[in-house]
Each structure stands twice: as C-alpha cells, then as structure tokens.
Amino acid sequence: MKIYLNGKLVPEKDAKVSVFDHGLLYGDGVFEGIRSYNGRVFMLGEHIARLFRSAKAIDLKIPMTQAGLAKAVVRTCLANRTLNGYIRLVVTRGVGSLGLNPYSCVKPQIIIIAGNIQLYPKKHYDDGLSIVTVGTLRNHTESLNPQIKSLNYLNNVLAKIEAINSGCMEAVMLNPQGFVAEATGDNIFVVRGNSLLTPPSWCGTLEGITRNTVMDLAIEAGLAVREEVLTRYDLYTADEVFLTGTAAEVIPVVKIDRRSIGSGKPGAVTRQLARTYHQYASSHGTPIQ
Ligand code: PMP
C-alpha cells in the first residue's frame, strides 16, 4: 500500500510520523473518513470542507488548498486502486515540544490512507443492531464540540468500551442535558409515522455527511424530515431507529437497552432508505482518474 505523507506517496513501511507529533501526544489534529464506490470518491468536497472547518475550529492551518487536498485524495486512491474503499484523511498539528503549546508545532502533517473498512458484520444489516445507552456523556459542546472531527476520540472510545462490555457493538450517547446526541461513530435517526427525526448539531452531534445525504433522500421520498431534540423516550417509542455514517452507511437498530424497537425487525422505511442511499452513493462522486 502507498501512503500519502506530506505531498509524497511512500510505501507503507516508510510512512512514519514523529513521536513528538502533537497528534500522537495530545490527539491534536483533525480527520475525515471517506468512501469510494465504483471508482468515484463520494462527497469528496463535503468531506474536505468539513475537515477545513474542524481545522479552523482548533486554529490549525492546513498548508494546502481544499482543491489541492481533494486532488491528493484522488491521487492516493489511484495509486492504490482504491475504487471501492475507505479513505482516512488525517491532519495532525505536527512535531512540537513536549509541552501542550500547539504554537510550538511548526508544520502540520498530512496523511492519506486509502484502504478498506467493514464496521459491522453483514448480518446486522439484515437483522438489525442491538445497542445500549451508556453512562459516558457526549462531550459538552463548549468543552470539545462534537462538530469538530478531531483526533481526540477518547470520549467515543470510552462509550464504545461500555457498549462492548455490555455485549453490544454500539452505544447511544446522551449529551450533558440528557438529550440523545449520537452513536460513538454514527448519527442516529428515529422514524415516527411519516416523520424522520434526528438531533440538531447543538445537541452534541457531528453533522454527518451521510446524515445530510439521507435527510435529502428522505425528503425526496416524501418523508417529513426534521431536526428535533430527542430523549430516550423517543427512541424506545419509535417505529424504527437507524444509524448513519460513512463507514456504516445506513444500519437498522432493532434493540436499545434490550428493549425491542417497533416490531423488533428492521423497518420498511429504514430498508428503503438504506437501499436508496447505497444506490445514490454508488453512482455519484469525484472520478478516480
Ligand atoms: N458521529 C461521529 C462521532 C462520527 O465519528 C461519524 C463518522 N464516523 C459520524 C457521526 C458520521 O459522520 P459521516 O456520515 O460524515 O461519516
């Protein structure tokens, strides 16, 4: 595999970063997870734009233009023939002193890995996922705003540990006010009648690119789509619940806290949206050429 490292494509074994990189020392950096389908990078511009917003929010200046970075992603996919894959784009603060001061770091590191991912086994796409609400709250928006896709994922890792230790693959995270925020690496949706509901970003959610695409597709399909503050009551009494994410795509949730959601089986709206999303993602994007 060839890795993009600061403007060069280098063999995997040579793709190394310094132990003094603040990305490693402090989780000081930002990232994106992007997918390619059928030789096209899906939503590349949206991912790059979000990366730049995340970087801006932590006062990190990416030493490339958005167009230049988009080209670098395509170049890395081409070099690895990543026609159907998963791309990890990482910008770290770079090498600095052992102290916290980010301004001691001179040059951000830009890393692009074009590989693969399978987040959940196929059977969960067919049968649905069992998830739990966990005690680890999503970061307070004024501590580390979940809209920033930073390299500091310990909040999510702690929630994931709780989920796995209670026999589930994913967690629902609440925000400090007790409202539903999101899953550890995915956004969450509720289907209630003809309505499709998801928490607004101020509730402590990343503004997912899959989330936004699914909302657009749902509007086209005639659903009433709204951002709404949700509580666990709304999850337990929903007709359907599903998660969305670049890696996960659209995955049904059939149990939360061991309670059956709706009929206890993946619902018709979720299955239709999952199909529509996959079709849309498979036929749109920036060509890898
Ligand atoms: N929330 C979190 C915490 C995430 O890490 C992600 C991405 N894995 C998402 C939501 C979904 O975002 P997207 O659809 O842009 O991948």
Boltz pocket constraint, residues with backbone or C-beta under 6 A from the ligand:
constraints:
  - pocket:
      binder: B
      contacts: [[A, 33], [A, 146], [A, 156], [A, 182], [A, 183], [A, 184], [A, 185], [A, 186], [A, 187], [A, 205], [A, 206], [A, 207], [A, 208], [A, 209], [A, 210], [A, 211], [A, 244], [A, 245], [A, 246], [A, 247]]
      max_distance: 6.0
